[in-house]
Structure formats: C-alpha cells, structure tokens
Amino acid sequence: MTEDNILVRVEHLKKYFPITRGIVFQRQIGAVKAVDDISFDIRRGETLGLVGESGCGKSTTGRTILQLYRPTAGAVYFEGQDLAKMKGEQLRRMRRKMQMIFQDPYASLNPRMTVGNIVGEPLEVHGVASGKERYERVQELLQLVGLNPYFINRYPHEFSGGQRQRIGVARALALNPSFIVCDEPISALDVSIQAQVVNLLEDLQAEFKLTYLFIAHDLSMVRHISDRVAVMYLGKIMELTSRDELYNNPLHPYTQALLSAVPIPDPVVEETRRRIILEGDVPSPANPPAGCNFCTRCPRILEICHDEEPEFKEVGPDHWVACHLIA
Amino acid sequence: MTTLLEVKDLKTRFYTQDGVVHAVNGISYTLDEGSTLGIVGESGCGKSVSVLSAMRLIPEPPGKIVGGQVLFEGEDLLKMSMDEIRHVRGNKIAMIFQDPMTSLNPVLTIGRQVEEALELHMGMSRSQARQRAIELLQMVGIPQAEDRIDDYPHQFSGGMRQRVMIAMALSCNPQILIADEPTTALDVTIQAQIIDLVKRLRDEIGMAVIWITHDLGIIAGLAEKVIVMYAGFIVEEAPVKELYSNPRHPYTIGLLGSLPRLDARKSHRLVSIEGLPPDLIDLPPGCPFAPRCAYVIDRCLEENPSLEAVGSNSHRIACWVDVKTAPKT
C-alpha cells in the first residue's frame, strides 16, 4: 500500500465533549469521550464501513473527520494535508472535496427551500455556478440520482423518505467531491427503499470513483457495501480488516458477539445458529471502565483486561485488533 | 392445535381531512394456542393498525373499524363493551410496543407501574403486588430488582425499559402476547437479548405470540407462521420455512431480494422494488402492488386478487400470476 493510495489518514483522533456545571460560571467537571484515540486509513476509491451500536462514537468520528466538530487531539490528513490544523478559507476550500449524507432525510433538508435551492446552494456558496448554469447543473444532478428534473421547484415535504434521501445525495454530489461520509443514510428508510438507495450509492461510486466512509449499525448492509470494515465500541476501534476476513474470521469477542446477534433471513440457518448474548448495556462514555472498554460485557475476559488497555495492532495481513486475547 | 384467536375480514379506516385512509382492507388469519405468528410489512402497510383494531385501541374518531370479527374464546372482541374489553386487554391479551420510553409513565416508579396491573386485574393487595413485581422484574433479567423497583423510567436504558414492559405484559399470565416492533428502537446486541427473553418466556409460560416487524431476519428465527402485508392487505401467508424457501408473491420475493445477508458468500447487487407503496387514500382499483410489480399482467390492474391457497393448504397468496412460470414484464 503506497501513500498515494491513501485519501484520508486518521491519527490518534480524539473528540471529547465537556460536561459542565454552573450557569454563569461554568466549570468543566468531566468529559464524554465520544472518540478516544483512534487511527485508521481510508484508501482511494474504497468503501470503509464503520459499525457499532448507538453511542459508540461512529457518527462523531465521521463529523470530526469532516471538521464539523473540531478534534480535541489528533490529526486528520486529507490528501496529505492535516485538516485539524486548517481554518477559515483554507478549510472551506477543502470542504468542496468532502461531503456528507445525513441519516434523517426529514431533518437534513430545509423545508422552506425548494429542491433546486437545496441542491444548488453548494454551487452558489463555493462560487462554482450560478444563474442558468446552476439551474442546468441541478437538473443534471437530479437526473443522476433518479429524480425527475421537473421536481426542481418542489419542496421537500412533497417527497417520500427515499426520494428525500436522493435529494441529499444530489446535494452531496453537487461539487464533485472525492470523499463522502454517509452517516446511516438508509436506516430511516423502508426495506424495499433501502435497496434502491444502496444501489444508487454503488452506481455513483463506480461512475465518479468516490470514496465512502459508510457509517451504519446494520451489519448485513455494511457487509454488502464495504471493502473494509471497522468495528467501534465506546469511542474506540476494536477491530479493522477486510470485509470477508471480518465476517469469516472475527477475532475480537465484541465483533463475534455483534455478528452472532444479527438475524439472518433464513429459518433453516437460524435454527442451527448459536447466539452469543452479551450481558448488560454499553457503559457511559463519560465514565468508561478502566482497562479495556469492553471488559464489563466481555464473555472471555482475562485478569489483565481490567487493568491494562489493549493496544490496537496488526495481527495478520491487514487485520487490526485491540484485544489481550490475541497476542 | 386449537385456534386461540381468529380474525375475520377485518376492515379499518381513518376519516381524515384529506380523505378516507383505507388502512386495513379485509384481512383474516388465525392464531393457534402456544404458536408464534409473524406479521411483516413496511411502514404504513397496516400491520400495527390491524392488531390495534383487534384490541380496540384505535382512536375513534378519526379511526373506525368498519367490518369484520375478532373471535377470542368464542366471543367477538369487536362487539364487547368497553368494560368487557378492558378485562381482556392486559389480562388475557397483553401488548408491548416499539418505544419503551413513551409507553412508560415518566412520573411513576417502575414498581408502581408493574404493580398497577396486578392490583387491577389480579386483585392483589399492595404488598402482594410489590412482591410479585419484584419476581417479575427478576424473571425478565433486571439485576438487583429489589432496589431498582423504586427507580423511575429515565434511570433505565432502552433495553431495560423494554424488559420492564415485558414484565408488565406478563404480569397477568396472558394467553397472547402482541409485540409491536419491540426491538426496532434497540441496538442489535440488546435486540438479541430481548428476542432471547421472549422466546424463553414463551416456552416457559406457553403463551401465543404475535410479533409485528419490518425485519424479515427476526421473523425467520422466531415465528412458525408468517403473514406478509402490503397496503392493508395480506398478500402472502405461509409457514416460516415455506415462505423463505418458496416465496410465491412478487412482493415477498422482492422484499427477500432487497435484503443483504450477513452469511452471503459473494456480494451481488440488491434487487430493489422500484417505485413507492400506494397512497392508502387513493388505492388503485386492481392489485395494490401492480404498479411496482415485475410480473404485472392486464388483469392485475383491473381486479384485486383474493388470498387463495397455492400448493398446500397453509400457503396462501393474493396474486393472479404464478411467478414460477410467468415471464417478467
């Protein structure tokens, strides 16, 4: 793997949200460690899946990479330049190359703007196109995502969930980005509509050589769309490897439990499957346990897990794990 | 096996300002004693409304049950007085809902809410009810139940709240448990806990379960019989293995094809069902699925097929076309 192939490099990224007390004189009494020291690469043209349960920090990771949240510590290299050190105009110019598709297509589109203005706004803001040129580009984008170009003067409420998500995709594509963070783009949609949107994302990736960070909690869908998958738990990456390796040879006990918990739509397979049922709930990220973050629920716990945090290291070709069980 | 609940030609409508919403359009099914029935469909297909109607939990107005029968122990639930139905609900037929936060009263302790049903339906005294509530909370796997019984709902996590809901539902030893997407708001590891719990309790108590979901994966490992709903109609009904190995309705085939599988050896393009579900205010005259169907023929656009047996008696579909021989159009 040469350096050229790497589009985004995340190094020791941390994002803590302060917990404060007091109204006039606020003082910090703690921090929610939403993302706690993670490192990984995203290769040009690949889809990196980021999975985990709610509250594990996967969305915060996506937003911090795009500098929608400024990181507490660490670096995010995009095409070799550290975004965390940029600000103002320099950062704004980088934003053309990286876009985001949001989870909730009902909340991420301004209800008072027409589709034409929503999709055309990035063109205007970045001074790429205006007037008739902009109008034509928006029509072209709508067509690209499978919407009728005549819809350009309609408002978001006139569309269904799946169509709204297509509008969100068109907006993300407006500036010809090379990198798109897809933050649970399909979890608000019905099953038959999910497949439509996923197929669209795959087609667009092939056509424009896009790189995706695909954030989701649905492991079956992540398996379908990703080249490599990272599993997050309580602000940390537990395991990162290629899609097939992760699903065929999961090494981390959390990954194993997570995979076994996903129902498979086949009664014959379901009859023979053994579930690893995890006890209890995810601890609060404001007060993570000492040692390994997973030690409160791990079915294969060792003594060392309570005291020492496992190192995130490469244990096989392109297979990274943070666990004391794997020496 | 004896039939416990029989729904016959149930029809529910909502009278709104925009027009009449045909939410449930004449569905019939039976539930056997101790068995598990899965009802699958996408949002707005009428899966929840159909069981809420059977329980008489539809707000009237705007809703109205315009036809049909729901027979339970030889009596029609739809003809009962409010007092009579209240005796059945919570006592013989219990429900758990999708969102455990909004189903619990935030200003009452967990214990008080579990005890309430016991006092109302079982005639227990306050101290008896408290004792029983602790037992129930232990049964559904709440650690330190004696201490946590005095906590409020906000002090519980989503999974724990759903456990409390299950404890409440089971408090009167119901014969039927209706679960309306109880795991949709939960994470997958918590979902596995809840499904495991319901399965265990079902086998211990011997109650029948109606599990409503949009997730064909959950149903595969849980139900014995499955009903697939679309636009307020049942489009296919089959024993669980038959449905997954030999789906006969184009909608079921499409749904199964659009699901990525965790155990897939190779990833192939998902089969998507083009278009959108129909507007329930303005249903097309023919088959409601015809506009999105890959096998559509002229007859589909004019006449709505009724649910008929194909092959074995237990496999029924509502479709004019035999997908095994018909060409895709």
Chai-1 contact restraints between the chains, C-beta under 6 A:
chainA,res_idxA,chainB,res_idxB,connection_type,confidence,min_distance_angstrom,max_distance_angstrom,comment,restraint_id
A,E53,B,D187,contact,1.0,0.0,6.0,A-B,restraint_1
A,S54,B,D187,contact,1.0,0.0,6.0,A-B,restraint_2
A,S160,B,L276,contact,1.0,0.0,6.0,A-B,restraint_3
A,D190,B,E42,contact,1.0,0.0,6.0,A-B,restraint_4
A,D190,B,S43,contact,1.0,0.0,6.0,A-B,restraint_5
A,V191,B,S258,contact,1.0,0.0,6.0,A-B,restraint_6
A,S192,B,S258,contact,1.0,0.0,6.0,A-B,restraint_7
A,S192,B,I273,contact,1.0,0.0,6.0,A-B,restraint_8
A,A195,B,S258,contact,1.0,0.0,6.0,A-B,restraint_9
A,A195,B,L270,contact,1.0,0.0,6.0,A-B,restraint_10
A,A195,B,S272,contact,1.0,0.0,6.0,A-B,restraint_11
A,Q196,B,S272,contact,1.0,0.0,6.0,A-B,restraint_12
A,V198,B,L270,contact,1.0,0.0,6.0,A-B,restraint_13
A,N199,B,L270,contact,1.0,0.0,6.0,A-B,restraint_14
A,N199,B,S272,contact,1.0,0.0,6.0,A-B,restraint_15
A,S220,B,P260,contact,1.0,0.0,6.0,A-B,restraint_16
A,S220,B,L262,contact,1.0,0.0,6.0,A-B,restraint_17
A,M221,B,P260,contact,1.0,0.0,6.0,A-B,restraint_18
A,R223,B,L262,contact,1.0,0.0,6.0,A-B,restraint_19
A,H224,B,P260,contact,1.0,0.0,6.0,A-B,restraint_20
A,H224,B,S267,contact,1.0,0.0,6.0,A-B,restraint_21
A,A261,B,V188,contact,1.0,0.0,6.0,A-B,restraint_22
A,A261,B,T189,contact,1.0,0.0,6.0,A-B,restraint_23
A,A261,B,A192,contact,1.0,0.0,6.0,A-B,restraint_24
A,V262,B,V188,contact,1.0,0.0,6.0,A-B,restraint_25
A,V262,B,L262,contact,1.0,0.0,6.0,A-B,restraint_26
A,P263,B,G217,contact,1.0,0.0,6.0,A-B,restraint_27
A,P263,B,I218,contact,1.0,0.0,6.0,A-B,restraint_28
A,P263,B,G221,contact,1.0,0.0,6.0,A-B,restraint_29
A,I264,B,G217,contact,1.0,0.0,6.0,A-B,restraint_30
A,I264,B,L262,contact,1.0,0.0,6.0,A-B,restraint_31
A,I264,B,D263,contact,1.0,0.0,6.0,A-B,restraint_32
A,P265,B,L216,contact,1.0,0.0,6.0,A-B,restraint_33
A,P265,B,G217,contact,1.0,0.0,6.0,A-B,restraint_34
A,P265,B,A220,contact,1.0,0.0,6.0,A-B,restraint_35
A,P265,B,L259,contact,1.0,0.0,6.0,A-B,restraint_36
A,D266,B,A220,contact,1.0,0.0,6.0,A-B,restraint_37
A,D266,B,Y244,contact,1.0,0.0,6.0,A-B,restraint_38
A,P267,B,A220,contact,1.0,0.0,6.0,A-B,restraint_39
A,P267,B,V240,contact,1.0,0.0,6.0,A-B,restraint_40
A,P267,B,K241,contact,1.0,0.0,6.0,A-B,restraint_41
A,P267,B,Y244,contact,1.0,0.0,6.0,A-B,restraint_42
A,E270,B,A220,contact,1.0,0.0,6.0,A-B,restraint_43
A,E270,B,G221,contact,1.0,0.0,6.0,A-B,restraint_44
A,R275,B,A192,contact,1.0,0.0,6.0,A-B,restraint_45
A,I277,B,A192,contact,1.0,0.0,6.0,A-B,restraint_46
A,I277,B,Q193,contact,1.0,0.0,6.0,A-B,restraint_47
A,I277,B,D196,contact,1.0,0.0,6.0,A-B,restraint_48
A,L278,B,T189,contact,1.0,0.0,6.0,A-B,restraint_49
A,D281,B,S157,contact,1.0,0.0,6.0,A-B,restraint_50
